[in-house]
Amino acid sequence: MDLAKVLADLRQELANLDSAISSLERLQEVSSVHRRGRPPKLLSDIRKAAPDKPEPRAAQPSGPKDV
């Protein structure tokens, strides 16, 4: 068993995991912030791929209510 090759493979896997974790953290930050306007294309693609979640409803305008 070549330990140098095993270590190189593990370092490469660590780099892949780090980039995956960073991507998921950025995605979490983007999805947790409610912004006005059109969502980024990445989010709309994800929502299209996962139709099991209902789309968030727009907030109803608050105003004087007739009693």
Stockholm file with secondary structure:
# STOCKHOLM 1.0

chainA/1-67         MDLAKVLADLRQELANLDSAISSLERLQEVSSVHRRGRPPKLLSDIRKAAPDKPEPRAAQPSGPKDV
#=GR chainA/1-67 SS CCHHHHHHHHHHHHHHHHHHHHHHHHHHHHHHSCCSSCCCHHHHHHHHHCTTSCCCCCCCCCCCCCC
#=GC SS_cons        CCHHHHHHHHHHHHHHHHHHHHHHHHHHHHHHSCCSSCCCHHHHHHHHHCTTSCCCCCCCCCCCCCC
//
